Amino acid sequence: MIGCERQGNGRRMSVDNDYDAALAGWFPRSPDPSDDGGGFGVKKGPEHLAALERVREWTRARFKLSADAAILVSEIVCNLPGCPPLETAVVFWEGETRHHFKLFKPVEEVAFDNLPYPWMKESLILPEGFGCECC
């Protein structure tokens, strides 16, 4: 399959080798910006927003963060082989220090006990210059 193109669901994808062809099979459709989930088929209703806020507040409590600490909770869609279809990413800052962790489940399924333990806080620090696609 060298140099061919794969078409499906209104999407054209260049496929240069068998690996690319296999990956192309994992992407069943193009994101449609007009759907409710911002183009990725994820419905974002009141329950979803409440779950995001719940995880944000649990993170604040678990790591004893101040009321003005920046906390970002997002649900990520992943179509790569071996990746859970939905995962929850959490990023928080203490001053200039950025911390990050992922939970391999949708945000609505996250429980307080799924968050890392407080003593792990230092291991969640992202070094400066670290590239992270999710946040």
Backbone hydrogen bonds, N-H to C=O, Kabsch-Sander energy under -0.5 kcal/mol:
donor,donor_aa,acceptor,acceptor_aa,energy
4,C,1,M,-0.8
4,C,15,V,-1.1
6,R,13,M,-2.7
8,G,11,R,-1.8
11,R,8,G,-1.5
13,M,6,R,-2.5
13,M,11,R,-0.5
15,V,4,C,-2.7
16,D,14,S,-0.5
21,A,17,N,-2.1
22,A,18,D,-2.4
23,L,19,Y,-2.5
24,A,20,D,-2.5
25,G,21,A,-1.2
26,W,22,A,-0.5
26,W,23,L,-1.5
27,F,24,A,-1.1
30,S,9,N,-0.6
32,D,39,G,-0.7
35,D,32,D,-2.2
38,G,35,D,-1.2
40,F,37,G,-0.8
43,K,41,G,-0.6
45,G,43,K,-0.7
49,L,45,G,-2.1
50,A,46,P,-2.3
51,A,47,E,-2.2
52,L,48,H,-2.2
53,E,49,L,-2.1
54,R,50,A,-2.4
55,V,51,A,-2.4
56,R,52,L,-2.1
57,E,53,E,-2.5
58,W,54,R,-2.5
59,T,55,V,-2.3
60,R,56,R,-2.0
61,A,57,E,-2.4
62,R,58,W,-3.3
63,F,59,T,-2.2
64,K,61,A,-0.9
65,L,60,R,-2.4
69,A,66,S,-1.5
72,L,91,V,-3.4
73,V,71,I,-0.5
74,S,89,A,-2.5
76,I,87,E,-3.5
78,C,85,P,-1.9
83,C,80,L,-1.9
87,E,76,I,-2.1
88,T,103,L,-3.1
89,A,74,S,-3.1
89,A,87,E,-0.5
90,V,101,F,-3.0
91,V,72,L,-2.6
92,F,99,H,-1.8
93,W,70,A,-2.0
94,E,97,T,-2.3
97,T,94,E,-2.0
98,R,96,E,-0.5
99,H,92,F,-3.1
100,H,124,L,-2.3
101,F,90,V,-2.3
103,L,88,T,-3.1
105,K,103,L,-2.1
109,E,106,P,-1.6
110,V,107,V,-1.1
114,N,111,A,-2.1
115,L,112,F,-1.5
120,M,117,Y,-2.1
121,K,118,P,-1.8
123,S,120,M,-1.1
124,L,120,M,-0.7
124,L,121,K,-1.3
125,I,122,E,-1.2
126,L,98,R,-2.9
130,F,127,P,-1.9
